[in-house]
Amino acid sequence: MKWTDINDIAIELSETHPDKDPLKINFVDLRDWVMALPEFNDDPKHCGEKILEAIQQAWIDEVA
């Protein structure tokens, strides 16, 4: 997975962290959790606030 695989990342996060509320996640933790996903393989430098916002929103939509 790459940073641009927003929906796939959101699904994986919802499965990996089912007890977490995506509305209460800070971007530092979110970035770390994405990079810790087993199938994630992208350069941390390619991540920015807009990507993290999109991942967070997709995760919110996934669990809604």
N, C-alpha and C positions, 0 to 999 in steps of 0.2 A: 504494500500500500504506500501511496505517496500522500503528501499534504493535500493534494487536490482531490483525493478520494473521500470527500466530505461525508457522504452518506454511509459509506462502508465503515469509516472511522466511528461515526456516531453509533452505528449498530454494535460494533465491537465494544465501544465504551459502555453502552447500556447493558451489555451482557457481562462485561468484566467488572463493572462497578454498579450492580443493581441497587445497592443501598444508598447511592449518592444522588443528591439533587443537583442536576446540571445548572440550575439557577444560582447555586451557592458555591460553584467552583471558581477559584481564581485562575487566571490564565497561566500562571507559573505551574500550578498543579496539572492543569489541563494539558499543557505542552509536554510535561514529563510523562503523564499517563499515555498520551498518544505515542510518544517515542518508545514506551515500554511494551506496546502491543506486539505480540509475536510476529505478525505479518507485516509490520511497519518497517519500511526501509527507505528513508529519504534523508536528505541533508537537513540538519536542524536550522541551518542558515536560510532555508527556503520558507521558514515559518514566520508569519507576521501577525499582527493584531487582527487584521481582517480575516485571515484564515481561521484563527482561533475563534473569532466571533461566529463565523459560519459553522464551524464544527459544534460549538456550543448550541447554536440555534437548531441545528439538525438533531442533536442529541435531545433537546427539549421536545422537538416535534416527534421524535422516536418514542419517547416515554409518555407522551400525552395521550 
